[in-house]
Amino acid sequence: MSLENNIRSRRIYLASSWRNKNQQELVKVLREAGHEVYDFKNPAPGQNGFAWSQLDPDWLNWTPEKYAEFLITHPVAAEGFAHDKAALEWCDTCILALPCGRSAHLELGYAAGQGKDTFVLLDEEKFEPELMYLLNTAIATSIEEIIDLMAVRNPVDIPRWHQENGGNFNTPGSHAIRLLREVVELCMAAGAQEKDIILHTKLEAIRQKNKSDFNENGNPDSLPDEWADCKILLDLFAHYSNIDRVNAVHTKVDILWNREWQADKDGVLWRPTTKNGSNLLETLAAQSPDQMVIKDEETASE
């Protein structure tokens, strides 16, 4: 099956074994189907992939202690890991091609844990049933079956969705405001009252303005800590609300790919606004924080 007009190609990490005789053919078939594929045997121009023999010709006779020492100290191991890890971050899809060993399964598990699409390509050689393959998007007995599955939905690649719709990240503060708008929606969905949302938003803005942690340009050094606070609370909210985080994101990203978006001057994506919506924002922006009041009927068409 060829890709549908509105379905994007994938960035695929093919996890397998050096001993898998089908690995190179699988890379070829996936690329011919229109996808980008990371080939661990040829990770970069002029490189032929990592091998333990590059560290020590006698590697098969290592003790666990010697293996641990080489793994964390040898520059060739560090370089090989860096190539594969960067490719795992780059990909939006991971395909495990059996037969393969521990490393490939760790790579598949890492991708699944990040919410990427993951597929298992079964093979008759050394086949054994495995219950936990149910953690993956799907299992298949042919690469053509996986290609067909990928052809009917877009990848879960949020930065790519953002960039392809004209977004950029030149002004972090504006993206944080976009996040705030979504948090307000979450508050309303959870039953929080409008008065409390306004009260706590204003209170926090006053508290932070009076602290020395931030100036008018913010504080880039504090971004990881503040992001972590948001992430922890969102994970806690999902836990107690019984939200399936992976499936919820997959469902939403499918919707986002199929919506129309407009990027503002700061590269933030918004749904195309109505005339009334633009006027409301301009009215509020012209007021001081203490004056920001609009009538209910003004929001009726929002």
NUFI-51517 format. One line per 8 residues: for each residue z negated, x, y of C-alpha. Coordinates in steps of 0.02 Angstrom, whole numbers, plus 50000, padded with zeros to 5 digits. Layout:
Z X Y  ...
//
This chain:
50000 50000 50000  50046 50069 50171  49928 50060 50319  49932 49897 50414  49984 49905 50597  49807 49890 50663  49725 49999 50531  49693 50182 50574
49718 50328 50458  49563 50412 50385  49483 50582 50405  49439 50620 50225  49321 50745 50145  49379 50765 49966  49225 50820 49868  49264 50895 49699
49258 51052 49593  49358 51212 49595  49388 51176 49411  49460 51002 49441  49643 51022 49397  49691 50869 49501  49612 50923 49666  49766 50995 49751
49876 50849 49696  49747 50727 49766  49749 50817 49934  49939 50803 49935  49942 50618 49890  49813 50572 50022  49906 50668 50157  50070 50587 50108
49983 50418 50130  49953 50464 50312  49774 50529 50306  49696 50692 50366  49610 50782 50223  49488 50927 50219  49535 51045 50078  49386 51154 50031
49504 51275 49943  49594 51304 50108  49463 51262 50242  49548 51355 50385  49709 51453 50416  49706 51615 50318  49552 51567 50218  49545 51523 50034
49374 51442 50023  49201 51499 49971  49165 51582 49804  49000 51655 49742  49092 51809 49682  49121 51852 49865  48934 51882 49879  48909 51974 49715
49027 52002 49566  48874 51985 49453  48824 51814 49523  48823 51728 49353  48673 51835 49304  48568 51796 49458  48388 51742 49442  48332 51590 49545
48244 51710 49663  48400 51814 49692  48505 51658 49718  48383 51593 49849  48387 51760 49939  48577 51770 49945  48594 51587 49995  48491 51604 50154
48534 51782 50204  48715 51819 50160  48841 51792 50302  48979 51738 50182  48869 51596 50117  48828 51546 50296  49012 51542 50342  49062 51441 50188
48923 51315 50219  48971 51300 50403  49151 51255 50359  49101 51121 50234  48960 51050 50341  49073 51038 50494  49202 50946 50388  49069 50824 50327
49024 50786 50507  49209 50770 50554  49258 50650 50414  49241 50462 50418  49270 50446 50230  49215 50546 50078  49301 50534 49910  49216 50608 49757
49345 50663 49629  49273 50680 49454  49245 50788 49357  49136 50888 49477  48963 50957 49495  48806 50958 49601  48880 51014 49768  49011 50876 49771
48879 50744 49732  48767 50811 49870  48914 50800 49990  48950 50621 49937  48767 50573 49957  48759 50652 50130  48911 50553 50186  48842 50391 50113
48677 50420 50201  48770 50435 50367  48851 50266 50340  49025 50334 50307  49141 50251 50181  49121 50336 50012  49227 50316 49857  49210 50382 49679
49369 50423 49585  49327 50413 49400  49410 50521 49267  49409 50516 49078  49366 50701 49065  49178 50722 49036  49153 50540 49088  48977 50470 49086
48917 50304 49160  48813 50323 49319  48712 50178 49391  48687 50251 49566  48873 50254 49602  48835 50078 49664  48774 50162 49825  48956 50193 49870
49088 50085 49952  49185 50071 49789  49229 50158 49627  49407 50171 49563  49509 50240 49420  49660 50295 49523  49686 50373 49694  49813 50235 49731
49675 50106 49714  49569 50199 49842  49718 50214 49960  49742 50026 49948  49559 49994 49986  49568 50106 50140  49725 50017 50201  49640 49852 50236
49500 49903 50353  49469 50029 50491  49357 50181 50468  49177 50179 50526  49207 50313 50658  49121 50260 50818  49169 50409 50929  49350 50387 50875
49345 50200 50916  49273 50243 51087  49401 50379 51127  49553 50281 51066  49504 50138 51182  49496 50253 51334  49312 50296 51334  49235 50464 51381
49060 50531 51406  49068 50617 51574  48923 50516 51647  48780 50496 51522  48678 50387 51640  48812 50253 51642  48816 50250 51452  48627 50231 51451
48646 50078 51564  48773 50009 51438  48642 50035 51303  48513 49945 51410  48626 49793 51420  48635 49786 51230  48446 49807 51217  48424 49656 51331
48533 49556 51210  48426 49617 51065  48269 49563 51158  48340 49390 51188  48395 49374 51006  48219 49422 50952  48142 49287 51061  48082 49390 51209
48068 49295 51372  48175 49332 51525  48021 49358 51634  47950 49488 51513  48116 49580 51500  48130 49594 51689  47945 49638 51708  47945 49779 51581
48113 49849 51637  48054 49858 51817  47883 49926 51768  47959 50067 51664  48083 50110 51803  47939 50123 51928  47833 50229 51809  47972 50352 51772
48026 50363 51954  47850 50418 52002  47842 50554 51870  47905 50731 51892  48000 50728 51727  48159 50658 51804  48254 50680 51967  48405 50587 52033
48514 50679 51907  48397 50642 51761  48338 50779 51644  48462 50832 51509  48328 50931 51418  48231 50771 51382  48379 50676 51310  48342 50720 51127
48162 50660 51141  48207 50499 51230  48350 50465 51109  48231 50494 50962  48108 50366 51035  48247 50236 51039  48309 50280 50864  48134 50271 50788
48098 50101 50864  48269 50032 50815  48242 50091 50635  48069 50011 50635  48143 49849 50703  48277 49850 50568  48147 49883 50433  48035 49738 50480
48181 49622 50517  48260 49658 50346  48422 49717 50428  48541 49811 50313  48582 49947 50439  48736 50017 50352  48819 49849 50320  48774 49784 50494
48858 49934 50575  49011 49922 50461  49031 49739 50504  49013 49770 50689  49132 49918 50695  49265 49810 50609  49244 49686 50752  49248 49821 50886
49413 49894 50824  49494 49723 50843  49431 49682 51017  49508 49721 51185  49414 49848 51292  49418 49915 51469  49348 50084 51519  49261 50093 51688
49267 50243 51806  49129 50327 51705  49217 50306 51537  49103 50165 51478  49188 50029 51375  49165 49846 51421  49246 49685 51369  49372 49627 51501
49265 49539 51632  49295 49369 51709  49312 49352 51898  49143 49268 51901  49063 49410 51803  49130 49540 51924  49066 49441 52073  48892 49426 51997
48880 49613 51969  48937 49648 52147  48812 49522 52216  48667 49600 52123  48720 49778 52164  48715 49737 52350  48533 49682 52338  48377 49789 52332
48284 49787 52164  48156 49663 52235  48294 49543 52287  48392 49539 52124  48390 49352 52093  48536 49240 52046  48542 49056 52009  48558 48995 51830
48720 48904 51870  48798 49068 51926  48785 49135 51748  48847 48979 51662  49022 49045 51631  48965 49220 51578
//
